[in-house]
Amino acid sequence: MTNEGFDPSQDQADNRQTPRHRTPLWVKGFLIAAAVLVVTFGVMHFSGGMVMNHTP
């Protein structure tokens, strides 16, 4: 009968308890900042508060 426990000869990436990849913190921050800018632009656009109006 074989032991299915921890095998130190296996690579760390093969361990099922560790995630395969993690998103870097700067990527998450960039995505949050981009989402805030898009929402801000949308609110300003739909409220009519844009700097340049399309009417002459």
C-alpha positions as CSV (number, residue, x, y, z in Angstrom):
1,M,0.0,0.0,0.0
2,T,1.4,3.4,-0.9
3,N,1.4,6.5,1.2
4,E,-0.5,9.4,-0.5
5,G,1.0,12.0,1.9
6,F,3.3,14.8,1.2
7,D,6.2,14.0,-1.2
8,P,9.0,16.6,-0.8
9,S,10.5,15.6,-4.2
10,Q,7.4,17.0,-6.0
11,D,7.6,20.6,-7.2
12,Q,5.9,23.3,-5.2
13,A,3.6,24.1,-8.2
14,D,2.2,20.6,-8.1
15,N,0.8,21.1,-4.6
16,R,-3.0,21.4,-4.8
17,Q,-3.1,23.7,-1.8
18,T,-1.2,26.5,-3.5
19,P,-3.0,28.5,-6.2
20,R,-1.7,28.1,-9.7
21,H,-1.4,31.9,-10.1
22,R,-2.2,35.1,-8.3
23,T,-3.1,38.4,-9.9
24,P,-0.5,41.0,-8.9
25,L,-1.7,43.8,-6.6
26,W,-0.9,46.5,-9.1
27,V,-3.1,44.8,-11.7
28,K,-6.0,44.8,-9.2
29,G,-5.4,48.5,-8.4
30,F,-5.3,49.4,-12.1
31,L,-8.6,47.6,-12.8
32,I,-10.3,49.3,-9.8
33,A,-9.0,52.7,-10.9
34,A,-10.2,52.1,-14.5
35,A,-13.6,51.0,-13.3
36,V,-13.9,54.2,-11.1
37,L,-13.0,56.4,-14.1
38,V,-15.5,54.6,-16.4
39,V,-18.3,55.0,-13.8
40,T,-17.4,58.7,-13.3
41,F,-17.4,59.4,-17.0
42,G,-20.8,57.7,-17.4
43,V,-22.3,59.6,-14.5
44,M,-21.0,62.9,-15.9
45,H,-22.1,62.1,-19.4
46,F,-25.6,61.1,-18.5
47,S,-26.1,64.0,-16.1
48,G,-25.1,66.5,-18.8
49,G,-22.0,67.8,-16.9
50,M,-19.4,67.1,-19.5
51,V,-16.9,69.9,-20.3
52,M,-17.6,69.9,-24.1
53,N,-21.2,69.9,-25.1
54,H,-22.1,68.5,-28.6
55,T,-24.5,71.4,-29.3
56,P,-23.2,74.6,-30.9
